[in-house]
Amino acid sequence: MNISDYLEDRIHHHNFNVHLRTASEKAGDSNVLGACDKENNQIILYLDTIDQTYERGCMNINRQEYIELVFCHELGHFLDQEFSGMNDKKNLFNEKKNFLEKNLNDHYEELCEHLGSALNIFVKLEENAWKYGRELAPAALLGQYDQLNDNNIKGKFEKLFCQLISELREKYPAKYSDLLQNVPSKYKFDERATYYYDHLVRVSIKY
């Protein structure tokens, strides 16, 4: 049985109203392993990207098991009820961001907090997917599943945080040194976002 048929069987076994689709890689972002499209009830796996990541890894599992763990993570997004309203939240976020950017001099602190809130939301959604997907992961692979998700959040958090700092530095070049002072409080990081920021500091990530 090929991997797609195997995962389809898992979907049917749990009676999930979701369809599996595969592609080589995500257009515009070749680092994404999978995606959850709740509007169309689809789980998308980017198999070329998954294979490249699998070959670089050291998780001591076979390719099918690795793909299954990515699949479980995406199913976690599908099962997360908080994920459902994210498009509306994203639209509101972008509207407020556009307003603040038109009034930069008056809203420096507020823009920092607003962009920081995006990282709080990201961490919450990814940890929810981790939690719900874990209930579906094979018991023998729970350690590898946790490793995959921990690495996923740390890597994406680094990327998003660096984007945030780059964006703010471009808008406020004179305040760059201030942008890196008291980061968790300045950006109103919650406890979990602060945990991932502290990891960046420990591994000496340069912004």
C-alpha positions, 0 to 999 in steps of 0.5 A, a space after each residue: 500500500 502506498 503512503 497516500 492510500 495508507 493515510 486515506 485509510 486513517 482518515 476513513 477509520 476516524 471518519 474525518 470529513 477531510 480529503 488528502 492532497 499531495 503536491 511537490 512543494 508549496 508555491 512561494 515557500 519551499 520549506 513548508 511540509 504540509 498545510 491544512 485548508 479548512 475551508 475546502 476540508 483538505 490536508 495537503 502534503 508537499 512530498 518533495 519538501 518532506 523528502 528533502 527534510 527527511 533526508 537531512 534529519 536524524 530521527 531514526 524512522 523510515 520515510 513513511 513514518 515521517 510522512 505520517 507524523 507530518 500528516 498527524 500534525 496537519 490533522 491537528 490543525 484540522 481538529 483545532 477549533 481555534 484555527 477556524 476563525 483565523 482568516 477573520 482574525 488575520 483580516 482584522 490584524 492586517 486592517 489594524 496594521 495598515 492603520 498603525 503604519 499610516 501613523 508611525 510616529 504616534 503608534 510606535 509602541 502599539 505597532 510593536 505590540 501588534 506585530 508581537 501578537 502575531 507570534 503569540 497567535 502563531 505559537 498557540 496554533 502550532 502548539 494546538 496542532 501538536 496537541 491534537 495531532 499527538 492523539 493520532 500519532 502512533 504510540 511508538 513514534 510519540 518521541 519523534 512526533 514531539 521532536 518534529 513539532 518542537 523543531 517546527 515551532 522553533 524554526 518558524 518562530 525564528 523566521 517570523 521573529 526575524 521578519 518582525 525585527 526587520 520590518 520594524 527596523 525598516 520603519 524605525 531605523 533610529 530606534 533599532 537598538 531600542 527594538 532589541 531591548 526587553 523583547 518579551 515585554 516590549 512585544 507583549 509575548 505570552 508565556 509560550 512565545 517567551 519560551 521560544 524567544 528565550 531559545 533563540 537567545 540561548 542558541 545565539 541567533 543573530 537578528 
